[in-house]
Structure formats: structure tokens, C-alpha cells
Amino acid sequence: MGRVIVVGSVNVDLVVVTEHLPGPGETVIGGRFSQHHGGKGGNQAVAAARLGARVSFVGAVGDDAFGEQARAALQAEGIDLGGSHTFANQATGVALILVDAVGENSIAVASGANGALTSEHVRRALADLGLDGDDVVLVGHEIPTATALTALTLAGAAGAMTILNPAPVAGLTAEVLLAADVVTPNQGELEALARSVLGSGRGRDVELDRLVRAGLGGAYLVSLGAAGAVLATTNGTTSVPALPVDAVDTVGAGDTLNGALAAGLAAGLGLEDAARRAVAAASLAVTRAGAREGMPTTAELETALGA
């Protein structure tokens, strides 16, 4: 069994649940506030660890109270932080999250230390970890693009499987996509990738075919919310249905899918089997509030799958 190594962001999530998401200039009162640990990278690391993977996290926090709390929360999940960095002159990343009555969300992020993570930090961290062909390296894009590319390139050179979560899409290039074995956008991100890299948007199936045939990522697992996901490879596309659940909060569903996908691949599953487990795990994640609170354990996932 290989390791899961996540290279990405860690934030503190400040969440307000309200009746509806405010429009431009609108103030919505009567919401409920809560604070959670987050950041796509941190969340993905937790999702993989909950499913039994050996996980190392490469990222950065600030030398502040939020940073101490973020590190402690990851360590409590059994995640190795030897490759992480604490910046004395940066604040820990913060995400401001609004969630409406039906579980849809809107998010704004102050990147802080995540934006200061350099290619050299990642180069040193991955060298210390000693990558090999059994490992899966999951890279997010809430860090600088050059840093993400370095992580993917070094991991690929070491023979590890690479996953790129292209969120946000802005700044990603064909070179970054080419370095990934699997790319995991949601539908909106897929359309944005097609516009920015291919120069057009012609509908999901057409763009998936064009991206895969161009070699811009070996495979795509596109999350579709309650509809599950679609897996696209050079052999064609496969629908991966979600489990029927009552959604409470969709924050963290995509991170759960990514972490679960990496955990499955590191455990030796084929891509399609790992994708099916990942979509099932993401389905369970939306049944509880908070990005990490709903992330399932192995036992919970096996129960849901009837194993």
C-alpha cells in the first residue's frame, strides 16, 4: 500500500448558514455562525486519512493561533506534517463561507501562508519524503501555480501517480494539466478549463473528449453534485452515480471525493473502482454540516456500500 501525499492549502473556515445566499449589495440577517478547520488540501488529507491511508501533508500556515489550531487538527487525524512550513510573516489562510437553506455555498478565501508556499519548499519536502511508484500525490491549486506544477512534475518523475484538483481554475495552463495522471474538476471548473486551455466551450462531453484526446491529463473525474460524477479516459466515459442521501451541507464534498480517490488508488484499486468509492464517500460527506465533519471513516463507507 502506498502513501497519499497532499500538496495544497490549509485554512480556517468561518461559516455562516443563512436562508439564501446574498446577491451583490444585499445583506441577509438571521444566520448561524460556526468555525471549522478547512482548506482544500487539509480537507483532502483528512478525507484520505479517515479512509485508512497513510497521509503526509505539504503546505503552509502562519505563526498565529489559527496556524497552531490547523496543525493540531491535522495531527489529530494521524497526518504527518513533516513537509509543512510555518511562516513567521504570514497569516494562516481564512475562508469565508456562506451556506443557504438547501446546502449550496459561496466561498471567498484570503490565502495568507498558502500563497507563500514556493516550489523550493515543495522540492525539499518531497525529497525528504522519498517518493516512489506506490505513492499517490494529490495537488491542489489554492497554492501558486508554479508550486503546484513543481509538485506534479517531481511526483511524476518519481513514478508516483498524480492527481490535480484544478480549483480554482484561474492561472492553470496546459503544462500543468499535462503533468497530471488524473484531473478532478467539477462541471463549472471543466467548462472554465476548456475555455482557458482549448479556447472554447462546447458542452461537457465534447470538452472531456477533447481534453483527454489532447493528453491534457490522463483521465478526468468530473463531479456533478447530486448526480455523482463522470469518469473520462481514452477508453470512453463512465457515469458514477451518487448515493441517495439528504444533503445538509455541500461544503467539503469535492474535497472528500479527491481524498477518497487518492486513498483508493494508494490502496491499489483501479481508477474506476477508486472513483466509485470516492463518489460514495462524497455522498456521505454532505449529510453533516462542516467541511470535515461529514467525511466518512472506512467502516461508514463500507456500511453505505453494503460491503
C-alpha positions, 0 to 999 in steps of 0.5 A: 500500500502506498502513501497519499501525499497532499500538496495544497492549502490549509485554512480556517473556515468561518461559516455562516448558514443563512436562508439564501445566499446574498446577491451583490449589495444585499445583506441577509440577517438571521444566520448561524455562525460556526468555525471549522478547520478547512482548506482544500488540501487539509480537507483532502488529507483528512478525507484520505486519512479517515479512509485508512491511508497513510497521509503526509501533508505539504503546505503552509500556515502562519505563526498565529493561533489559527496556524497552531489550531490547523496543525493540531487538527491535522495531527489529530487525524494521524497526518504527518506534517513533516513537509509543512512550513510555518511562516513567521510573516504570514497569516494562516489562510481564512475562508469565508463561507456562506451556506443557504437553506438547501446546502449550496455555498459561496466561498471567498478565501484570503490565502495568507501562508498558502500563497507563500508556499514556493516550489523550493519548499515543495522540492525539499519536502518531497525529497525528504519524503522519498517518493516512489511508484506506490505513492499517490500525490494529490495537488491542489491549486489554492497554492501558486501555480508554479508550486503546484506544477513543481509538485506534479512534475517531481511526483511524476518523475518519481513514478508516483501517480498524480492527481490535480484538483484544478480549483480554482481554475484561474492561472492553470495552463496546459503544462500543468494539466499535462503533468497530471495522471488524473484531473478532478474538476467539477462541471463549472471548473471543466467548462472554465478549463476548456475555455482557458486551455482549448479556447472554447466551450462546447458542452461537457462531453465534447470538452472531456473528449477533447481534453483527454484526446489532447493528453491534457491529463490522463483521465478526468473525474468530473463531479456533478453534485447530486448526480455523482460524477463522470469518469473520462479516459481514452477508453470512453466515459463512465457515469458514477452515480451518487448515493441517495442521501439528504444533503445538509451541507455541500461544503467539503464534498469535492474535497472528500471525493479527491481524498477518497480517490487518492486513498483508493488508488494508494490502496491499489484499486483501479481508477474506476473502482477508486472513483466509485468509492470516492463518489460514495464517500462524497455522498456521505460527506454532505449529510453533516454540516462542516467541511470535515465533519461529514467525511466518512471513516472506512467502516461508514463507507463500507456500511453505505456500500453494503460491503 
